[in-house]
């Protein structure tokens, strides 16, 4: 689905999300204003608007589906052992942290080789400081909650009660290509008819 600069079909396309990607934002009529919080490296990957659904001559076309879940901070084990799912995307981690009361903490993407819980987690330090982190190193996959030997510091995973699709690889099947070509042909025919 296209990301547009304004909540209008005629607005400039500023990005694209593939089917199954998770987006967050605020609904305004039949449009979703995407969250504009900066992502890793100060890059905003999703600023703009996406149509939730639009009405065409052929009927209603649904682009986005509402998804609700509950987030949990676990103190022992990993998400999978608890029967829930790790959070492995930046925007969802940010939403989960806010939902669990960590509203003012900056989300840090951690690409280093230090051992941390998989994906989204909260680091509680002995001095009272809190860091919300997103461990992206594949060596942390399946890793769970950690506590210092003194017991005054911990790193606890934030998990979701619903699973998330794997991030897209950029590969499109021939069926997806055919569908996109049909969509472009339809849009071209519609714009020619308007002339």
URMO-V703059 format. One line per field, one symbol per residue. psi: psi as a letter, one per 30 degrees, with the letter a starting at -180 (. if undefined). A space follows every 50 residues. Layout:
psi->???
This chain:
psi->kkklflikeflkkfakklkfkklkakkjbgljjkkgkkakggkjfgkakk kellklefakjkekkkkklkkkkkfkaleefggakljgkeeeeeeeeefg giefkkkkkjfagkkllkbklkkjlfgflkkkljkfkfffkfkakkklff gfkljkkklkfklklkkkffkkleeeeeeeeeeeeeeeeeeeff.
